[in-house]
Amino acid sequence: MLKAKTRWMVQSSDETLIETLIDNLSITPLVASLLVNRGIHSVEEAREFLETEKQSFHDPFLLKDMDKAVHRIKTAIEQNEHILVYGDYDADGVSSTTVLLTALRTLGANVDFYIPNRFTEGYGPNEAAFRHAHEKGFSLIITVDTGIAAVHEAQVAKELGMDLIITDHHEPGPILPEALAIIHPKQPGCTYPFKELAGVGVAFKLSHALLGDVPTDLLEVAAIGTIADLVALHDENRLIAKKGINQLKTTKRIGLKALLKIANVKMDEINEDTIGFALGPRINAVGRLQSADPAVDLLLSEDEEEASVIAEEIDLLNKERQKLVSTMTEEAIEEVETRFPIEDHPVLVIAREGWNPGVVGIVASRLVDRFYRPTIVLSIDREKGIAKGSARSIVGFDLFENLSTCRDILPHFGGHPMAAGMTLNLEDVDSLRERLVEKAKNILTENDFIPVTKVDVSCNLEDISVNSIEEMQLLSPFGMNNPKPVIQIENVTLANVRKIGSEQNHLKLVFSQEDCQLDCVGFGMGYIHDELSPSVTLSAIGELSINEWNNLRKPQIMLQDIKVDEWQLFDFRGTRNVDKLVSSVTTLEESIIVTFEETTHDYVKNLGFEQKAMLVKTKQDALNLSVKNKHVILMDIPSSLDHFDALFSEGKPARIYTVFQQDSDHFFSTIPTREHFKWYYGFLLKKGSFKLHEQGKQLAAHKGWTKETIEFMSQVFFELEFVTIENGVISTNSSTRKRDLTESKTYAQKQMRLELEKTLLYTSYMQLKQWFEERFPLDAPVGV
């Protein structure tokens, strides 16, 4: 066996609908299955999903308060009022600010932007910033990607005589701010057909309404915020992302070109990963470590030299952010392991003074990856008496809902079911931890703490081709609610397996199924090489891709997880590195070292594995030792086949490692024939008596036998009562009855030992595996 690292949740499929899509859209079974498992219910829905770029954007005026917002903004432009775009410091906020600023400047607005400093002001609108804006002469503030929780700040704006328009997408609370207009698809009374827009999506809709036409030149920026903010990539978000990525490939924005260059991204290779792993993290890094203003300046820059300088600064900040995250993650892990063990804490609330509040969200994600618990990471500011932090969750625990029950100690918090940000008083941190731990204990089960991998479809190797993988790209861009397809392949064998990489820490396999083969690469999974037996049948999950090398294109799967449901045999007969084998195997869970001889048992004890070494001297010893679903190392050969049958009586082990060390080799020692016995007995009859110790060696030399052969035949005759042996002298009995050699215990054991050695030491791998299969109970499958 080989257990999977996660729970594989394979989606069920409507086979009838799949066939319908194949027939009507002329697509491969693989892509048809993926569409159905993404919630497609008809041919028309599938066609719309595949042909996203042919769709049109929803009317922006379907958003509640859009007409009021547009009227007020256009009045401000006509009267040359000073407008402030108030943004947020993450990639969504920076993109939102850029989109609305560009649209307003296109209309000739007198506009500027303000993004609060994460460290000195925290998230969202704040009273001091609003008062400063009033002093500077701003009469209209438009928030982007923030503001839905700014109840107090809205009242401040009203008292100061400034109009406030809020555009946001974060979860609305029970009380909404008293603003001139709120543009939010999830607010009560809003009938907009799509509710999952990112902050930049809402800003894009406002820009659309202001400009009259879809601002296609802003799609590339809108795509950055949409993908980086991990919103659901379907409906209008999918349209923004797909059109934006295509536009990004030919962007004329000097700042974006500079950032793509420093990230070593080729323009023709730009896709959603470019945003998710190259652009998004770099833009986010600015606001995580300092003021986010340079990120906006870069996206708006029209000067190549300026853009190049800013891009280099941003890249350096990103590298600094990476180092910071690494250090803080190590410290956070130490906090968990020493102070808040996961056995007692189904929710982790980790706080420490001096942590950079700009990267606590990333650290929280790292802790979720490691411990798979809902996690809040807080940075303590003792001078102000507060803690600022971010939270990340797991399936089954709604962060926003559960944090909402703690509003009395969370004066500032907002977010989504899977992520949130917050500020609270230092003295309330313990209370927050206690409350959330108690809630999690009532909500989450043991099964919830096993990571989940959602598998889109299970297929055979014959379904995988270059053509089907290329066709899968019709489902892109991939992201939240439209993830890269995870494919399950079942019941494949291994045509080849080897470790690769300079440190041999990666895995290269070739799967085989009937007449088909598929290359497989598992990065960082080299350790699995030693956990796969030669004839194993396995299942795997991963992402399909096309490997191009020397103008040859082949399908391959990038391995994510692997499992083996059957028992496995690992053949180490004749190994010289027994110490190394035992050391490596005994680190595995549920491993047992079985010995049948005292000398072998002592040897294993001397290696330092006394606790796992089990000595089986009798059949009852074997019956008392449960090896079902264990990893069993068979160090030597038993004296009786009954020991093996008793050992496996309860069921199959998960794995068997055969070593079969022995001091003497019975199979290649001489076993006397019946003619040998006949001659030797005649010799004894003539002699009457014979001194074994003094004359046995001479007789053996005379006959070309070994001394052990003489001793063996003598013992057999003794057990059959043909002779007596006293003080080393063997004498024939005067009266004997006819008996067969097999009635001698010594003779029978010798024969049995020979057969065992022949089977266990000198058979092929497959013959040995089949022999073990025959010993296992028929009604005890592995893993049950």
TIZA-401808 format. One record per residue (C-alpha): y, x, z. Coordinates in steps of 0.2 Angstrom, whole numbers, plus 5000, padded with zeros to 4 digits. Example, Ala and Ser with C-alpha at 12.3 -4.5 7.8 and 13.67 -1.06 7.14 Angstrom:
<atoms>
497850625039
499550685036
</atoms>
This chain:
<atoms>
500050005000
501850044998
503149925006
504649884997
506349925005
507049755003
506549575001
506349534983
507049354979
506449314962
507249164955
506149024948
506448974930
506448814920
505248864906
505648714895
507448754895
507148934892
506148894876
507548774871
508848914872
507749034862
507548904848
509348854847
510249014850
508949134842
509049244858
507649344866
506549274880
507349394892
509149344889
508649164889
507849184906
509349274913
510549134907
509448994915
509449094931
511349104931
511448924932
511548874914
510948694911
511148664892
511248744875
513148714875
513448794892
512448944886
513448954870
515048954880
514449084892
513949204878
515549164867
516749184881
518149254870
518149094860
518648994876
520448954880
521348964897
521648814908
523348744908
524248834922
525248674926
523648604933
523948704948
524848614962
526648654964
526648754948
528048644941
529148674956
528848854956
529248884938
530848774939
531448874954
531149044946
531948994930
533448934939
533549104949
533449194932
534849094924
535949124940
535449304941
534849284959
533949434966
532049404966
530849494977
528949504972
528049534989
526349604986
524849684994
524249864995
522449844987
522049844969
522149654967
523849664976
524549804965
523849724949
524649554955
526349634958
526249724941
525849564932
527249454939
528549594938
528149624920
528249434916
529949414926
530749564918
530149504901
531249344905
532649454910
532549424929
533449534942
531849574951
531149704963
529549724972
528949754990
527249804997
527149825016
526449985023
524749955030
525050075044
526750025050
526749835045
524949785042
524349655030
525349515023
527149455025
528049505041
529749445049
530549615048
530249635030
530949465026
532449495037
532749665027
532549565011
533949445016
535049585021
534749665004
535349504995
533649424990
533749234989
531949204982
530349284988
528749264978
527149324987
525649384976
523849404983
524549365001
525549235011
524349085013
524349125032
526149165034
526649015044
527849105055
528649205041
528949055030
529948975044
530949135046
531349135027
531848955029
533048995043
533749135033
534149025019
532849105007
531649014996
529849064997
528549034984
526749084989
525449134977
523749174985
521849154984
521249195001
520449055012
521848935017
521948905036
522148735045
524048745044
524948795028
526648885028
528148775025
528648855008
529548784993
527948804983
526148854986
525148904971
523348914977
521848834968
520948804985
522348714994
522148534998
522648424984
522548554970
521448484956
521448654946
519648654938
519248834943
519448884962
518849064962
520349154954
520849324961
522649354968
523049434951
522249284942
523449164951
524949284947
524349284929
524349094929
526149094935
526649214922
525749104909
526748954915
528449054915
528149134898
527448974889
526049074881
524549164887
525249344891
523849434882
524749604886
524449574904
522549544903
522049724905
523049734922
522349564927
520549624923
520849774935
521249664950
519949524946
518549654945
519149764959
519349614971
517449564968
517849384964
516549274955
516449334937
516249164929
517349034920
519149094919
518849254929
517549304916
518749264902
520049374910
518849514913
518049514896
519749504886
520549624898
519149754896
519249744877
521149764878
520949914890
519950004877
521550014866
522850004880
524650064877
525150074895
525550254898
525050244917
523350174913
523050304900
523550444912
522350374926
520950354913
521150534908
521150604925
519550504929
518750574914
518450404906
518150394887
519150254880
517650194869
516550184884
517650074895
516749934904
516749844920
516050004929
517650094923
518649974934
517449964948
517050144950
518550244942
520150144942
519950024956
519550154970
520950264964
522250124965
521550064982
521650244988
523550244987
523750094999
522350155010
523250315014
525050285012
526250165004
525550074988
527150084979
526650234968
525150134961
526349994955
527550134948
526150204938
525550044930
527450004925
527850184920
528550214902
528650404904
527150514900
527650654911
528050544926
526350444923
525450614923
526150674939
525850504948
524050494941
523650674948
524350624965
523350464965
521750564961
522050684975
522350544987
520650474981
519750634985
520550635002
520050455005
518250505001
518250645014
518950535027
517750395024
516250525025
516950585042
517350415049
515650345044
514750485053
515750445068
515450255067
513550285065
513550385081
514450245090
513150125084
511650235089
512350285106
513350135112
512849985102
511049985097
510649865083
509149785094
510549705105
511949685093
511649575078
513449595074
514249765075
516049785082
516449965082
518150035087
518850205090
520650275092
521250385078
520250305064
521250275048
521550085046
521650105027
519750145025
518950045039
518349925026
517450055016
516650115032
516149945037
515249925020
514350095023
513750025040
513149865032
512149975020
511350075034
511049945047
511149785038
512149695051
513849605049
515049735054
516849755060
517649925061
519349935070
520650065072
521350075089
523250105092
523450125111
525350145110
525449975102
523949905112
523149835096
521649865085
521749835066
520149825056
519049755042
517449665042
515949655030
514449535031
512749495026
511949345018
511749205031
513349245041
514949175035
516349295042
517849175039
516949035047
516449125062
518049225065
518949055063
518149005080
519049155088
520749115082
521449115100
521149305100
521449345082
523349315079
523149395062
521649375051
521049315034
519749345021
518149265014
516349225019
515849405016
517449505020
518949495031
520349585039
521149565056
522349625070
522049595088
522549645105
521549795112
521049705127
520149565116
519049685107
517549665119
517849485119
517749475100
516149575101
515349465114
515749305105
515149355088
513549435095
513149265104
513549175088
512449285077
510949265090
511049085087
511249095068
510249245062
508349265062
507349425061
507049395043
508949395040
509049575045
507949635031
509049675016
508949555001
508849604983
509049454971
507949474956
508449384940
506849384931
505049444931
504449504914
503049604905
503349774896
503149694879
504749594883
505749744885
506549834869
508149914863
508549744855
508349644871
509349764881
510749764869
510749574868
510849574887
512649644885
513149474879
513149424898
514349564902
515549594910
514449604926
515149574943
515149454958
514049294953
513649374937
512849534943
511949664932
510249594929
508949654941
507249654932
505549644940
504049724932
502349674939
500549754938
500949904929
499950074930
500650244929
500450344913
501450484920
502350524937
503350684942
504750744952
506350804943
508050874947
508451054954
507950994971
506550884965
507350734974
507250624959
505750524951
505250514933
503850384929
503050314913
502450134916
500950074906
500449894903
499149854889
499849944874
501649954880
502450094890
504150104898
505150254905
505750244922
507050354932
507250334951
508750434957
508550504975
506750434975
505750594973
504850564990
503950414982
502950534971
501850584986
501550394990
500850344973
498950374970
498350414953
497550244948
498850134957
499449964951
501249934956
502749824954
504549884952
506349814951
507849894943
509149884929
508749904911
509650024900
509450124884
509150314884
509950404870
509350584866
509250684850
509650524840
508150434848
508550274857
507250214870
507250074883
507150124901
507250054918
508350134932
507250104948
507950014963
506349984973
504449994971
502949924980
501149934980
500149784986
498349864985
497549994996
497750174990
496650324990
497350494991
496150634987
496350794996
494550854995
494551044995
496351065000
496951225008
498551155015
497751045028
499051075041
500451025028
499550865023
499250815041
501050845045
501750745031
500550595033
500750585051
502650555049
502150395041
502050235051
500450175057
499450335053
497750385061
496750545060
494950505061
493650645065
491850635067
491450815074
492050895090
492651055081
493650955069
494450855083
494951005092
495651075077
496750925074
497250925093
497751105091
498951055076
499850955089
499250775083
498150735098
498950565100
498450505082
496750595082
495350475085
493550545088
492150435081
490450495088
489550325088
489550165079
490350085094
491750205093
492050155075
492049975079
493349995093
494550085081
495549965070
496050045054
496649885045
498249905036
498450085043
498650255035
496950335038
496550525036
494750555036
494650735041
492750765040
491050685035
490150565048
488350595052
487950415047
488450285034
488550165048
490050245055
491050205039
490450025038
490949995056
492650085053
493049965039
492249805047
493949725051
494749755034
495549875022
496650015027
498350025018
497950205013
496450325014
496750515014
495150605011
494950785017
493150795022
493150965029
491451035035
490751195042
489151195032
488751125015
487151035016
487150984998
486951164992
485751215005
483851215001
482951065006
481051095007
479950994994
478350914999
477451064992
478451175004
477851065019
476051065013
475951255011
476851285028
475651165037
474151245029
474851415035
475051355053
473251285053
472551455048
473651545061
473351415075
474951475083
476551565076
478051645085
479551565077
480851685083
479951845080
478951805064
480051665056
481151785047
479751885040
478951725033
480551665026
480751835017
478951835011
479151655003
480951674997
481551545009
482951545023
482551555041
483451385043
482151315031
480751375042
481651305058
481951135049
480151105043
479551155061
480651025069
480050895056
478250935061
478650925079
479450755078
477950695068
476850765082
475950875070
476351025081
476951075098
478351205102
478451295118
479451455122
479751485103
477851475099
477351335087
475551275088
474551135078
473950985087
472050965086
472150775083
473550695072
473750545062
474450535044
476350505044
477650515031
479050645032
480350515032
479750455049
480550615056
482350585062
482850765057
482150735039
482950565037
484650635043
484550775031
484250665017
485650545022
486850685024
486450755007
486750584999
488450565009
488950735004
488550704986
489550544986
491050594996
491250774990
490550784972
491050624964
492550584954
494150504961
493750334953
491850344959
492450384976
493750244976
492350124970
491250174984
492550134997
492849964989
491049924991
491149965010
492649845013
492349665018
492549545004
493549425014
494849545021
496149585008
497449725012
499049665020
498249505027
</atoms>
